[in-house]
Amino acid sequence: MQHELSSALFKEAQQVIPGGVNSPARAFRAVGREPVFIARGDGCRLWDVDGNEYVDFVGSWGPLFLGHRHPEVIAALEGALDTSTSFGAPTVAEVKMAELICEIVPSIEMVRLVNSGTEATMSALRVARGYTGRDLAIKFVGNYHGHVDSLLVKAGSGLATLGISDSGGVPEGFAATTLPLPYNGAAAVQEAFSTYGDRLAAVILEPVAGNMGCVPPRPGFLQALRDLCSENGTVLIFDEVMTGFRVALGGAQSLYGVTPDMTTLGKVIGGGLPIGAFGGRREIMQHVAPLGAVYQGGTLSGNPLAVAGGLAMLRALRGDPGIYDRVEASSARLQAGVMSAAEDAGVKLTSNRVGSMVTFFFTDRTVHDWDGAASCDTELFGHYFREMLACGIYLPCSQFEAVFVSDAHGETEIDLAINAAAKVLAGVAETQPASPSQG
Ligand SMILES: *Cc1c(COP(=O)(O)O)cnc(C)c1O
């Protein structure tokens, strides 16, 4: 597989874009090679600028639950293009989109559209603080909520990959409003509430973590948070930017039967266009301007193209009752196939999966928090990633991300991935017969 054009473009890009990329997560640094420049996608397939073809298990990091260029999404975008690209004024489609979100996710009684997941979490946190009149927020180590200043503390994703737990440029006072606690550690949360209860505005979490690799909530964890928040008048925020409309139509809250006060959305709800949303109980959302005193706005919020794409996406998901079972079956097939290949090869591998989010961790520990995820052999992951890429399997370029399966992945593509993994893992066993060195 040749990557000459990608390589030349990457040199050019680095002159004018920091690190040559517009988001650190796509830089391939953690896996020890240069990124591949993508030319186009169709269904679950991708082609790079050098003409190499891949099966895509990134799906733009979550949004493409229906694959690239889904006909209904493309048709809706073409229709919207005929009207203009933006008005900065109310439109019919954004009301339909809000109604559909509220219908599918009943804990959301009112919703505001924004342009990214980061904006959604930033705004939800501000509303929680405005509503409660309190400053402090609990977050969980290894959970990522976008690049919101006060939440760039012990965040997973790109930060975990780069090995920096805190970002530069965040005033100490901002970070000090955040209490980072271990994921799935209900006892630590209980303790924090007994110390700070009446100062806690919000608890924000990924109800299924995806940004330290896929880490499901332990039984009872979400309910324990729900109870503590209710007892203390604290706003429980489920950051469902990744899980919303993915782990189930109604998100993680419908899967686990725990109701948050506020929810943040993004990724899938845009069908690949830039969009996010935050919403929740009417009583809380009434604090948002112009109804209430918490300011939040956006020139391009509710953008007609993003809303058209998103609305088509949500309608397609709601209109196809079999879709979540199909994607569940494909994802289970992938998980079982790769795990059995690892066993055959004698490579220590642990996997976590919730619906179409799957992570293969290069460790023999169970992974239910950041310490578990951090025990992985990231050197070995890097080798696996590079070899899989050479086999035409495009994976997330970090141990601390989830593989995303879409409805466009058929048995053929799942089996291509399993066969590639079997080949690569067998090769690992040959080159590293003893216990692999820790990265
Ligand atoms: C991706 C993600 C975000 C940030 O969304 P952006 O659109 O990248 O700003 C926030 N929270 C979670 C859980 C995410 O996975």
The ligand as a MOL file (V3000), in Angstrom:
LIG
                    3D

  0  0  0     0  0            999 V3000
M  V30 BEGIN CTAB
M  V30 COUNTS 15 15 0 0 0
M  V30 BEGIN ATOM
M  V30 1 C -17.0620 13.9320 20.7330 0
M  V30 2 C -17.5580 14.2030 22.0840 0
M  V30 3 C -17.7250 15.5190 22.5610 0
M  V30 4 C -17.2910 16.7180 21.7720 0
M  V30 5 O -18.0050 16.8760 20.5880 0
M  V30 6 P -17.3740 17.8040 19.4340 0
M  V30 7 O -18.4400 17.8340 18.3900 0
M  V30 8 O -16.1100 17.1370 19.0180 0
M  V30 9 O -17.1190 19.1390 20.0260 0
M  V30 10 C -18.3010 15.6870 23.8020 0
M  V30 11 N -18.6670 14.6460 24.5550 0
M  V30 12 C -18.5170 13.3710 24.1420 0
M  V30 13 C -18.9690 12.2560 25.0110 0
M  V30 14 C -17.9370 13.1120 22.8990 0
M  V30 15 O -17.7450 11.8450 22.5190 0
M  V30 END ATOM
M  V30 BEGIN BOND
M  V30 1 1 1 2
M  V30 2 1 2 3
M  V30 3 2 2 14
M  V30 4 1 3 4
M  V30 5 2 3 10
M  V30 6 1 4 5
M  V30 7 1 5 6
M  V30 8 2 6 7
M  V30 9 1 6 8
M  V30 10 1 6 9
M  V30 11 1 10 11
M  V30 12 2 11 12
M  V30 13 1 12 13
M  V30 14 1 12 14
M  V30 15 1 14 15
M  V30 END BOND
M  V30 END CTAB
M  END
